Amino acid sequence: MAFIGIKVPHEVSRLLSQIEVPGERVPRDEKHLTCTYFGSNVPIDRISKAIVVAYEVASRTKPIQLLIEEVISFPKGDDGVPIIGSVVSPELMIFQEDLCRSLDKAKVEYSKKYPEYKPHVCLAYAEDPIEPMAVGPFEWAAYEMVLWGGDSGDDKIFITLPFSMPGKEALYRKLVQARVRFPGLL
């Protein structure tokens, strides 16, 4: 399986794991937000092209604010009924559109099974749907995206691509200027 997503930070994952939901829970260290899904048994040449595109998109993306205030369920799938934390983030929607547009332009295939992007963090897989419930709010910032690839154990790749930090070029310029003006200080 290969996809590009955003890993849920440990502390947020811990808090999300405390929400009472039915079904088999997703382990804390596996909580993530999928942005694009490539499928199973993805050839390495497609992964390589995806890495290049993801790097370019990450380099022009600022950190993204994410918010979960509601737990809902999706329709039943192969693993049961997904119980999810619905993610709200206008910045994430723009990022995901940019990522898909860039993958399309580079002719990197990815799943278009769900034409409408509904960002979420899966909490569990249950037998039956649940009534929507208010939670949190759980809010955090994403500073990177991750490309996951491989179906099991040591066959996995895990590539972290940091987002561009606001003003880092200006900060670097100031550090260089300070070094020139005060060589012994830095």
Sequence and secondary structure as in RCSB ss.txt:
>XXXX:A:sequence
MAFIGIKVPHEVSRLLSQIEVPGERVPRDEKHLTCTYFGSNVPIDRISKAIVVAYEVASRTKPIQLLIEEVISFP
KGDDGVPIIGSVVSPELMIFQEDLCRSLDKAKVEYSKKYPEYKPHVCLAYAEDPIEPMAVGPFEWAAYEMVLWGG
DSGDDKIFITLPFSMPGKEALYRKLVQARVRFPGLL
>XXXX:A:secstr
 EEEEEE  HHHHHHHHTS  SSEE  GGG EEEEEEEESS  HHHHHHHHHHHHHHHHT   EEEEEEEEEE  
 BTTBEEEEEEEE HHHHHHHHHHHHHHHHTT     SSSS   EEEEEEESS    EEEEEEEEEE EEEEEE 
SSGGG EEEEEE   TTHHHHHHHHHHHHHH TTT 
